[in-house]
Amino acid sequence: MPIQCPFCEPDADRVWLTSEIGIVLWDAFPVTEGHALVVPRSHVASIYELSADDQAALWALVAEARRKINEDLHPDGFNIGLNDGTAAGQTILHAHIHIIPRRRGDAADPRGGVRWIFPQKARYW
């Protein structure tokens, strides 16, 4: 029996924006309010398996989703990124880009952002 992919057949109530190249879902386990995932319609493990045109279209969808989240929720900033490969923490092998709205005070010291995946190397200031 084939493995079911949560991004190939997402719950309809999680989908809130679509395009020809991809969909935007609310994260099932959000880090913050408004945490969304931009997912290509093609089942690929890495966005780099997509053509350059499709990658550009996917990043345009990221920009559109970010704009809408910004208009609706008015966060103070964003972390936007992806885990590309299991060594980088990818647990669902269907490419997806996280859009995580941030608010002042949601972390004691947000400096360094994603650098904190390696706490001993995060601080550069």
Buried (B, 14 or more C-beta within 10 A) or exposed (E): EEEEEBBEEBEEEBEEBEBEBBBBBBBEEBEBEBBBBBBBBBEBBBBEEBEEEBBEBBBBBBEBBBEBBBEEEEBEEBBBEBBBEEEEEBEEBBBBBBBBBBBEEBEEEBEBBEEBEEEEEBEEE
